[in-house]
Amino acid sequence: MEVNESSFGILIAYVIPGWIVLLGFSYGSDTIATWLTGSVATSPTIGGFLFATLASIGLGVIVSTVRWLVVDPVMHLTGVQPDDLGFVHLQQSHNALTILVNGHYRYYQFHANLCVALPFAATFRWIYGKFQIEELFGVVVVFAVLLLGARDTLQKYYVRCGQVLGSR
């Protein structure tokens, strides 16, 4: 598979956040842990890789839905608002909008989806006794940085879409 802007966007928007959630599940499941690392006696298998990849994609889509439900409204409450876009220019602006999606929106999805995935994985790590209290500061700092990154990339996406579609 060739990695291009579109496939890279899908990877960072869905697969990586889904993999983080799957990692959280692995603390309570030897089967999932084996998918991710293999067992002590063997290296990771093709089947484990396939299961982990499919599970990461599925979990990533679920994470994205939770992001839409929780993080998107928070972004809008903090003043990040889309314009009333003029979709009359959509056809002539298709290439520019594709660039904006790949250059801004996919990064928003990455940052915001990780804001959902990271606490979930940390909670499972805590439930299964693997989380050390010293890790809490790191989780909070990373979460805050991701939230700020999400806000910035969504704002840039909205502004630039408005410029391309003629509403600004």
Summary of the structure (lengths in Angstrom):
residues: 168
radius of gyration: 18.4
end to end distance: 38.4
largest distance: 60.5
contacts: 499
relative contact order: 0.16
helix: 79%
strand: 0%
